[in-house]
Structure formats: C-alpha cells, structure tokens
Amino acid sequence: MPHFANRLENSTCTIIADGMNLCLTEKDRFVPDMMVVCDRDKIRNDGVHGAPDLVVEVLFPRTAYRDWGYRMELYAKGGVREYWLVSPAEESVEVYLPEEGRFALRDV
C-alpha cells in the first residue's frame, strides 16, 4: 500500500484496506480487499456508501469466480470507476474500466 499512499499523498482520496463494508445498494454489501474513495462523504462509521473510485480484489481459488463474475457485474452497475483483479498465482494485475455499463479489460 505504500505505492498507493505515495500517489495519493496530496489528494482527497483515502485508501481503505480489507475489513470495511462497501454498501452499493441496500442489498448489495461487500468487503473488498482494498478500496480508494475520493469523496470522503461516502465514508461513514458502518462502511462506504456508494461507489468507490477503485476496488481491488485479490483472487484466491475459492473466491475467484465471485470476483470475476458477480462482483464485477455489480461494481460496474454500481458506478465503480476502476476495478483491479490481483492474481498472486499468476503474478498479475488485471485493470478494468467501465465501458457501456460493463467493465472492459484495459491492461494486464
């Protein structure tokens, strides 16, 4: 996380590590591995309410299907501006950006 902290040092953005709720809607609640939120009004005691600017999920065999499918779809529909999937096994990061209501792979 030091790389993120250095990049965001003079900005209004906040890095939120694993453990905080993300409330996209009343029924869609998650705990992403990491988020970056630039609108601090979205951050409340019980979690982040509304789409973060960046969501990062670390892929593990047991949860990868959720991160690539269900969560990716809801994050895109919910207005997340950038979505990263980190694969420790592949030693890669996939960067997705919104395009026509869905996420499109932009970089690996």
Secondary structure, DSSP 8 states (H G I E B T S, - for coil): -HHHHHHTTTSS-EEEETT--EESSSS-EE--SEEEES-GGGEETTEEES--SEEEEE--TTTHHHHHTHHHHHHHHHT-SEEEEEETTTTEEEEEEEETTEEEEEE-
